[in-house]
Amino acid sequence: MNPITLLVTVVFGAIGALLFLSGMFLIGIGFGILAVLTLFSLKMANNWERFVILRAGKLSSVKGPGLFVIIPVIDAIAAVIDERIQTTQFNAEQALTRDTVPVNVDAVIFWHVHDAQRAALNIANYREAIDRVAQTSLREMIGASHLSALLAERKAADEVLRTEIAQKTADWGISVNSVEIRDVAIPVGLQDAMSRQAQAEREKEARVILGSAEAAIAAKFVEAANTYAGTPAALHLRAMNIIYEVTKERGATILMPTSMVDSMSVALPAAFMAEGKPV
């Protein structure tokens, strides 16, 4: 019983009792009857509630929110519908995908009643029906999907499932806001196989990248070899640069064959003279 109905009933009852005790029996009895009628006829619906009223067994009206009055005995409250957003968890165990892989899928659906009359009169228990429809639609969606698509395209699967459930529940006055697949569990053996496959693909990509790098390096080496072959002085300058870098960093003593020194002393002046530069 809501507080307002209780308060009005108490007030009428108290007035009736005072009048009865003061000698106004008929008026006091009248207020007492009024208090009883108020107790059974005055109702209040919260902002999110809708009361479906039947009069003599037929639909009369849908009341709420706020205060309203029903006729005792003749009127009856068929259902009190909560129009706030509700959540329902559902799952599908050992459902086979299109490529015959058994999976366990957990999901949650967000829904609300947009037509209280349909929810009360068109179906006996809309909450239980939503759960059954959601499970059936989930199994149908799994059976029509490949495992790879179910794992990679989660958002698309959510939208397909939401559309399917919404079509089935529209006649019950229920709207489906969204469906979210929370988890897709596959057998452990298949998880290992997929992990090995992914690792093999990554190794393959790494080898391809390494091969491309080796080919590029080899091409540069060929280009450098052609340069050194055409210009011996460039080769000797490169050798001198390498020697300088080694001795600069480590301070080591380098022993060079006299033949290499003699060839450098001959090749370098000849190269500079060929370019017309002073030695």
TINU-839563 format. One record per residue (C-alpha): residue number from 1; residue in three letters; chain; x, y, z. Coordinates in Angstrom, 1 decimal. Last residue first. Layout:
BEGIN
+-----+-----+---+--------+--------+--------+
|   k |   r | c |   east |  north |     up |
+-----+-----+---+--------+--------+--------+
| NUM | ALA | A |      X |      Y |      Z |
...
+-----+-----+---+--------+--------+--------+
! end
This chain:
BEGIN
+-----+-----+---+--------+--------+--------+
|   k |   r | c |   east |  north |     up |
+-----+-----+---+--------+--------+--------+
| 279 | VAL | A |   99.0 |   15.1 |  -54.3 |
| 278 | PRO | A |   97.6 |   17.9 |  -56.4 |
| 277 | LYS | A |   94.2 |   17.2 |  -58.1 |
| 276 | GLY | A |   93.8 |   16.6 |  -61.8 |
| 275 | GLU | A |   91.3 |   13.7 |  -61.4 |
| 274 | ALA | A |   93.8 |   11.2 |  -62.7 |
| 273 | MET | A |   96.5 |   12.7 |  -60.4 |
| 272 | PHE | A |   94.2 |   12.0 |  -57.4 |
| 271 | ALA | A |   93.6 |    8.4 |  -58.4 |
| 270 | ALA | A |   97.3 |    7.8 |  -59.0 |
| 269 | PRO | A |   98.2 |    9.4 |  -55.7 |
| 268 | LEU | A |   95.7 |    7.0 |  -53.9 |
| 267 | ALA | A |   96.7 |    3.8 |  -55.8 |
| 266 | VAL | A |  100.4 |    3.8 |  -55.2 |
| 265 | SER | A |  100.5 |    4.5 |  -51.5 |
| 264 | MET | A |   97.4 |    2.3 |  -51.0 |
| 263 | SER | A |   99.1 |   -0.6 |  -52.8 |
| 262 | ASP | A |  102.3 |   -0.2 |  -50.7 |
| 261 | VAL | A |  100.3 |   -0.1 |  -47.4 |
| 260 | MET | A |   98.4 |   -3.2 |  -48.4 |
| 259 | SER | A |  101.6 |   -5.0 |  -49.4 |
| 258 | THR | A |  103.3 |   -3.9 |  -46.1 |
| 257 | PRO | A |  100.6 |   -5.9 |  -44.2 |
| 256 | MET | A |   98.8 |   -3.8 |  -41.5 |
| 255 | LEU | A |   99.1 |   -4.3 |  -37.8 |
| 254 | ILE | A |   96.5 |   -2.2 |  -35.9 |
| 253 | THR | A |   97.1 |   -1.0 |  -32.4 |
| 252 | ALA | A |   93.9 |   -0.6 |  -30.3 |
| 251 | GLY | A |   92.5 |    2.7 |  -28.9 |
| 250 | ARG | A |   89.1 |    1.1 |  -28.7 |
| 249 | GLU | A |   86.8 |    3.7 |  -30.2 |
| 248 | LYS | A |   89.2 |    5.7 |  -32.3 |
| 247 | THR | A |   91.3 |    2.7 |  -33.4 |
| 246 | VAL | A |   88.3 |    0.9 |  -34.8 |
| 245 | GLU | A |   86.9 |    4.0 |  -36.5 |
| 244 | TYR | A |   90.2 |    4.9 |  -38.1 |
| 243 | ILE | A |   90.8 |    1.4 |  -39.4 |
| 242 | ILE | A |   87.3 |    1.4 |  -41.0 |
| 241 | ASN | A |   88.0 |    4.8 |  -42.5 |
| 240 | MET | A |   91.3 |    3.6 |  -44.0 |
| 239 | ALA | A |   89.6 |    0.6 |  -45.5 |
| 238 | ARG | A |   86.9 |    2.8 |  -47.0 |
| 237 | LEU | A |   89.6 |    5.1 |  -48.5 |
| 236 | HIS | A |   91.3 |    2.0 |  -49.9 |
| 235 | LEU | A |   88.1 |    0.9 |  -51.6 |
| 234 | ALA | A |   87.4 |    4.4 |  -52.9 |
| 233 | ALA | A |   91.0 |    4.5 |  -54.4 |
| 232 | PRO | A |   90.2 |    1.4 |  -56.4 |
| 231 | THR | A |   87.5 |    3.2 |  -58.4 |
| 230 | GLY | A |   85.7 |    1.0 |  -60.9 |
| 229 | ALA | A |   85.8 |   -2.1 |  -58.7 |
| 228 | TYR | A |   84.9 |   -0.1 |  -55.6 |
| 227 | THR | A |   81.9 |    1.4 |  -57.2 |
| 226 | ASN | A |   80.8 |   -2.0 |  -58.6 |
| 225 | ALA | A |   81.3 |   -3.5 |  -55.1 |
| 224 | ALA | A |   79.2 |   -0.7 |  -53.6 |
| 223 | GLU | A |   76.2 |   -1.4 |  -55.9 |
| 222 | VAL | A |   76.5 |   -5.2 |  -55.3 |
| 221 | PHE | A |   76.5 |   -4.5 |  -51.5 |
| 220 | LYS | A |   73.4 |   -2.3 |  -51.9 |
| 219 | ALA | A |   71.6 |   -5.0 |  -53.8 |
| 218 | ALA | A |   72.6 |   -7.5 |  -51.1 |
| 217 | ILE | A |   71.2 |   -5.3 |  -48.4 |
| 216 | ALA | A |   67.9 |   -5.0 |  -50.2 |
| 215 | ALA | A |   67.7 |   -8.7 |  -50.7 |
| 214 | GLU | A |   68.6 |   -9.3 |  -47.0 |
| 213 | ALA | A |   65.8 |   -6.9 |  -45.9 |
| 212 | SER | A |   63.3 |   -8.6 |  -48.1 |
| 211 | GLY | A |   64.3 |  -12.0 |  -46.7 |
| 210 | LEU | A |   63.9 |  -10.6 |  -43.1 |
| 209 | ILE | A |   60.5 |   -9.3 |  -43.9 |
| 208 | VAL | A |   59.4 |  -12.6 |  -45.4 |
| 207 | ARG | A |   60.9 |  -14.5 |  -42.4 |
| 206 | ALA | A |   59.0 |  -12.3 |  -39.9 |
| 205 | GLU | A |   55.7 |  -12.8 |  -41.8 |
| 204 | LYS | A |   56.2 |  -16.5 |  -41.7 |
| 203 | GLU | A |   57.1 |  -16.4 |  -38.0 |
| 202 | ARG | A |   53.9 |  -14.4 |  -37.4 |
| 201 | GLU | A |   51.8 |  -17.0 |  -39.4 |
| 200 | ALA | A |   53.4 |  -19.8 |  -37.4 |
| 199 | GLN | A |   52.5 |  -18.1 |  -34.1 |
| 198 | ALA | A |   48.9 |  -17.6 |  -35.2 |
| 197 | GLN | A |   48.7 |  -21.3 |  -36.2 |
| 196 | ARG | A |   50.2 |  -22.4 |  -32.9 |
| 195 | SER | A |   47.7 |  -20.3 |  -31.0 |
| 194 | MET | A |   44.8 |  -21.6 |  -33.1 |
| 193 | ALA | A |   45.9 |  -25.2 |  -32.4 |
| 192 | ASP | A |   46.2 |  -24.4 |  -28.6 |
| 191 | GLN | A |   42.8 |  -22.8 |  -28.5 |
| 190 | LEU | A |   41.3 |  -25.7 |  -30.4 |
| 189 | GLY | A |   42.6 |  -28.1 |  -27.8 |
| 188 | VAL | A |   41.2 |  -25.9 |  -25.0 |
| 187 | PRO | A |   37.7 |  -26.0 |  -26.5 |
| 186 | ILE | A |   36.1 |  -22.6 |  -27.4 |
| 185 | ALA | A |   34.7 |  -19.9 |  -25.1 |
| 184 | VAL | A |   33.0 |  -16.8 |  -26.6 |
| 183 | ASP | A |   32.4 |  -14.1 |  -23.9 |
| 182 | ARG | A |   30.4 |  -11.0 |  -23.3 |
| 181 | ILE | A |   28.2 |  -10.8 |  -26.4 |
| 180 | GLU | A |   26.3 |   -7.5 |  -26.0 |
| 179 | VAL | A |   22.7 |   -7.0 |  -27.1 |
| 178 | SER | A |   21.2 |   -3.5 |  -27.4 |
| 177 | ASN | A |   18.0 |   -1.5 |  -26.8 |
| 176 | VAL | A |   15.4 |   -4.2 |  -27.5 |
| 175 | SER | A |   11.9 |   -2.9 |  -27.4 |
| 174 | ILE | A |    9.0 |   -4.8 |  -25.9 |
| 173 | GLY | A |    5.3 |   -4.3 |  -26.6 |
| 172 | TRP | A |    4.7 |   -8.1 |  -26.9 |
| 171 | ASP | A |    4.3 |   -7.9 |  -30.7 |
| 170 | ALA | A |    7.8 |   -6.4 |  -31.0 |
| 169 | THR | A |    9.4 |   -9.3 |  -29.2 |
| 168 | LYS | A |   10.3 |  -11.5 |  -32.2 |
| 167 | GLN | A |   11.5 |   -8.6 |  -34.4 |
| 166 | ALA | A |   13.6 |   -7.2 |  -31.6 |
| 165 | ILE | A |   15.3 |  -10.6 |  -31.0 |
| 164 | GLU | A |   16.5 |  -10.8 |  -34.6 |
| 163 | THR | A |   17.6 |   -7.2 |  -34.7 |
| 162 | ARG | A |   19.6 |   -7.5 |  -31.5 |
| 161 | LEU | A |   21.3 |  -10.7 |  -32.6 |
| 160 | VAL | A |   22.4 |   -9.2 |  -35.9 |
| 159 | GLU | A |   23.7 |   -6.1 |  -34.1 |
| 158 | ASP | A |   25.7 |   -8.1 |  -31.6 |
| 157 | ALA | A |   27.2 |  -10.3 |  -34.3 |
| 156 | ALA | A |   28.3 |   -7.1 |  -36.2 |
| 155 | LYS | A |   29.9 |   -5.8 |  -33.0 |
| 154 | ARG | A |   31.8 |   -9.1 |  -32.3 |
| 153 | GLU | A |   33.4 |   -9.3 |  -35.8 |
| 152 | ALA | A |   36.7 |  -11.1 |  -34.9 |
| 151 | LEU | A |   35.5 |  -13.9 |  -32.7 |
| 150 | LEU | A |   32.2 |  -14.7 |  -34.4 |
| 149 | ALA | A |   33.7 |  -14.1 |  -37.8 |
| 148 | SER | A |   36.5 |  -16.6 |  -37.1 |
| 147 | LEU | A |   34.1 |  -19.2 |  -35.7 |
| 146 | HIS | A |   31.9 |  -19.1 |  -38.8 |
| 145 | SER | A |   28.4 |  -17.9 |  -38.4 |
| 144 | ALA | A |   24.9 |  -19.4 |  -39.2 |
| 143 | GLY | A |   24.9 |  -21.9 |  -36.3 |
| 142 | ILE | A |   26.0 |  -19.1 |  -33.9 |
| 141 | MET | A |   23.1 |  -16.9 |  -35.0 |
| 140 | GLU | A |   20.5 |  -19.6 |  -34.6 |
| 139 | ARG | A |   21.9 |  -20.5 |  -31.1 |
| 138 | LEU | A |   21.7 |  -16.8 |  -30.1 |
| 137 | SER | A |   18.2 |  -16.5 |  -31.4 |
| 136 | THR | A |   17.0 |  -19.5 |  -29.4 |
| 135 | GLN | A |   18.7 |  -18.1 |  -26.2 |
| 134 | ALA | A |   17.2 |  -14.7 |  -26.7 |
| 133 | VAL | A |   13.7 |  -16.0 |  -27.4 |
| 132 | ARG | A |   13.8 |  -18.1 |  -24.2 |
| 131 | ASP | A |   15.0 |  -15.2 |  -22.0 |
| 130 | ILE | A |   12.5 |  -12.8 |  -23.6 |
| 129 | ALA | A |    9.7 |  -15.3 |  -23.0 |
| 128 | GLU | A |   10.5 |  -15.6 |  -19.3 |
| 127 | ARG | A |   10.3 |  -11.8 |  -18.9 |
| 126 | TYR | A |    7.1 |  -11.6 |  -21.0 |
| 125 | ASN | A |    5.1 |  -14.0 |  -18.8 |
| 124 | ALA | A |    1.6 |  -14.6 |  -20.1 |
| 123 | ILE | A |    1.8 |  -12.9 |  -23.4 |
| 122 | ASN | A |   -0.5 |  -10.5 |  -25.4 |
| 121 | LEU | A |   -2.3 |   -9.0 |  -22.4 |
| 120 | ALA | A |    0.2 |   -7.5 |  -20.0 |
| 119 | ALA | A |    3.1 |   -6.8 |  -22.4 |
| 118 | ARG | A |    0.6 |   -5.6 |  -25.0 |
| 117 | GLN | A |   -1.0 |   -3.1 |  -22.6 |
| 116 | ALA | A |    2.3 |   -1.9 |  -21.2 |
| 115 | ASP | A |    3.6 |   -0.8 |  -24.6 |
| 114 | HIS | A |    7.2 |    0.4 |  -24.5 |
| 113 | VAL | A |    8.6 |   -2.3 |  -22.2 |
| 112 | HIS | A |   12.4 |   -2.1 |  -21.9 |
| 111 | TRP | A |   15.4 |   -4.1 |  -23.1 |
| 110 | PHE | A |   19.1 |   -4.6 |  -22.6 |
| 109 | ILE | A |   20.4 |   -8.1 |  -23.5 |
| 108 | VAL | A |   23.4 |   -9.9 |  -22.0 |
| 107 | ALA | A |   25.6 |  -12.5 |  -23.6 |
| 106 | ASP | A |   27.5 |  -15.7 |  -22.8 |
| 105 | VAL | A |   28.7 |  -18.0 |  -25.6 |
| 104 | ASN | A |   30.0 |  -21.6 |  -25.2 |
| 103 | VAL | A |   31.4 |  -22.9 |  -28.5 |
| 102 | PRO | A |   31.5 |  -26.2 |  -30.4 |
| 101 | VAL | A |   33.2 |  -25.9 |  -33.8 |
| 100 | THR | A |   31.2 |  -27.3 |  -36.7 |
|  99 | ASP | A |   32.2 |  -24.7 |  -39.4 |
|  98 | ARG | A |   28.8 |  -23.1 |  -39.2 |
|  97 | THR | A |   29.2 |  -22.9 |  -35.5 |
|  96 | LEU | A |   28.0 |  -25.6 |  -33.1 |
|  95 | ALA | A |   26.4 |  -24.7 |  -29.8 |
|  94 | GLN | A |   28.0 |  -26.4 |  -26.8 |
|  93 | GLU | A |   26.4 |  -24.0 |  -24.3 |
|  92 | ALA | A |   24.3 |  -21.0 |  -25.3 |
|  91 | ASN | A |   23.9 |  -18.2 |  -22.9 |
|  90 | PHE | A |   21.5 |  -15.7 |  -21.4 |
|  89 | GLN | A |   21.7 |  -12.6 |  -19.1 |
|  88 | THR | A |   18.7 |  -10.3 |  -19.0 |
|  87 | THR | A |   18.9 |   -6.6 |  -18.3 |
|  86 | GLN | A |   16.0 |   -4.2 |  -17.8 |
|  85 | ILE | A |   15.4 |   -0.6 |  -18.9 |
|  84 | ARG | A |   12.6 |    1.0 |  -17.0 |
|  83 | GLU | A |    9.0 |    0.5 |  -18.1 |
|  82 | ASP | A |    7.9 |   -1.6 |  -15.0 |
|  81 | ILE | A |    4.5 |   -3.0 |  -15.7 |
|  80 | VAL | A |    1.9 |   -3.7 |  -13.0 |
|  79 | ALA | A |   -0.5 |   -6.3 |  -14.2 |
|  78 | ALA | A |   -4.2 |   -7.2 |  -14.3 |
|  77 | ILE | A |   -5.4 |   -4.7 |  -11.7 |
|  76 | ALA | A |   -9.1 |   -5.3 |  -11.2 |
|  75 | ASP | A |  -12.1 |   -3.2 |  -11.6 |
|  74 | ILE | A |  -15.7 |   -4.3 |  -10.7 |
|  73 | VAL | A |  -15.0 |   -5.4 |   -7.1 |
|  72 | PRO | A |  -13.7 |   -2.0 |   -6.1 |
|  71 | ILE | A |  -14.0 |    0.8 |   -8.7 |
|  70 | ILE | A |  -10.5 |    2.1 |   -9.4 |
|  69 | VAL | A |   -9.1 |    5.5 |   -8.7 |
|  68 | PHE | A |   -5.9 |    7.1 |   -9.9 |
|  67 | LEU | A |   -2.8 |    8.8 |   -8.3 |
|  66 | GLY | A |    0.4 |    9.4 |  -10.3 |
|  65 | PRO | A |    2.1 |    7.7 |  -13.3 |
|  64 | GLY | A |    0.1 |    5.9 |  -14.3 |
|  63 | LYS | A |   -3.0 |    4.1 |  -15.5 |
|  62 | VAL | A |   -3.7 |    1.8 |  -18.5 |
|  61 | SER | A |   -7.4 |    1.6 |  -19.3 |
|  60 | SER | A |  -10.5 |   -0.6 |  -19.3 |
|  59 | LEU | A |   -9.5 |   -3.9 |  -20.8 |
|  58 | LYS | A |  -12.3 |   -6.4 |  -20.2 |
|  57 | GLY | A |  -12.9 |   -8.8 |  -17.2 |
|  56 | ALA | A |  -15.6 |   -6.7 |  -15.6 |
|  55 | ARG | A |  -13.2 |   -3.7 |  -15.8 |
|  54 | LEU | A |   -9.6 |   -4.6 |  -16.4 |
|  53 | ILE | A |   -6.9 |   -2.1 |  -15.4 |
|  52 | VAL | A |   -3.2 |   -2.3 |  -16.6 |
|  51 | PHE | A |   -1.2 |   -0.3 |  -14.1 |
|  50 | ARG | A |    2.0 |    1.4 |  -15.6 |
|  49 | GLU | A |    5.0 |    2.1 |  -13.5 |
|  48 | TRP | A |    8.2 |    4.2 |  -14.2 |
|  47 | ASN | A |    6.9 |    7.4 |  -12.6 |
|  46 | ASN | A |    5.4 |    5.6 |   -9.6 |
|  45 | ALA | A |    1.7 |    4.6 |   -9.7 |
|  44 | MET | A |   -0.7 |    5.5 |   -6.9 |
|  43 | LYS | A |   -3.9 |    3.8 |   -6.0 |
|  42 | LEU | A |   -7.2 |    4.9 |   -4.4 |
|  41 | SER | A |   -9.9 |    2.2 |   -4.7 |
|  40 | PHE | A |   -9.4 |   -0.4 |   -1.9 |
|  39 | LEU | A |   -8.4 |    1.8 |    1.0 |
|  38 | THR | A |  -10.5 |    4.7 |   -0.3 |
|  37 | LEU | A |  -13.6 |    2.5 |   -0.2 |
|  36 | VAL | A |  -12.8 |    1.5 |    3.4 |
|  35 | ALA | A |  -12.3 |    5.1 |    4.4 |
|  34 | LEU | A |  -15.5 |    6.1 |    2.7 |
|  33 | ILE | A |  -17.4 |    3.4 |    4.6 |
|  32 | GLY | A |  -16.0 |    4.8 |    7.8 |
|  31 | PHE | A |  -16.9 |    8.3 |    6.7 |
|  30 | GLY | A |  -20.5 |    7.2 |    6.2 |
|  29 | ILE | A |  -20.5 |    5.4 |    9.5 |
|  28 | GLY | A |  -19.5 |    8.6 |   11.2 |
|  27 | ILE | A |  -22.2 |   10.5 |    9.3 |
|  26 | LEU | A |  -24.8 |    8.0 |   10.3 |
|  25 | PHE | A |  -23.7 |    7.9 |   13.9 |
|  24 | MET | A |  -23.3 |   11.6 |   14.7 |
|  23 | GLY | A |  -23.2 |   11.0 |   18.4 |
|  22 | SER | A |  -19.8 |   12.4 |   19.2 |
|  21 | LEU | A |  -18.3 |    9.0 |   19.2 |
|  20 | PHE | A |  -19.5 |    8.3 |   15.6 |
|  19 | LEU | A |  -18.2 |   11.7 |   14.5 |
|  18 | LEU | A |  -14.8 |   11.1 |   16.1 |
|  17 | ALA | A |  -14.6 |    7.6 |   14.5 |
|  16 | GLY | A |  -15.6 |    8.8 |   11.1 |
|  15 | ILE | A |  -13.0 |   11.6 |   11.2 |
|  14 | ALA | A |  -10.4 |    9.0 |   12.3 |
|  13 | GLY | A |  -11.3 |    6.6 |    9.5 |
|  12 | PHE | A |  -11.3 |    9.4 |    6.9 |
|  11 | VAL | A |   -7.8 |   10.5 |    8.0 |
|  10 | VAL | A |   -6.5 |    6.9 |    8.3 |
|   9 | THR | A |   -7.7 |    6.1 |    4.8 |
|   8 | VAL | A |   -6.2 |    9.3 |    3.3 |
|   7 | LEU | A |   -2.8 |    8.5 |    5.0 |
|   6 | LEU | A |   -2.8 |    4.9 |    3.8 |
|   5 | THR | A |   -3.6 |    5.9 |    0.2 |
|   4 | ILE | A |   -0.8 |    8.5 |    0.3 |
|   3 | PRO | A |    1.7 |    6.1 |    1.8 |
|   2 | ASN | A |    1.3 |    3.4 |   -0.9 |
|   1 | MET | A |    0.0 |    0.0 |    0.0 |
+-----+-----+---+--------+--------+--------+
! end
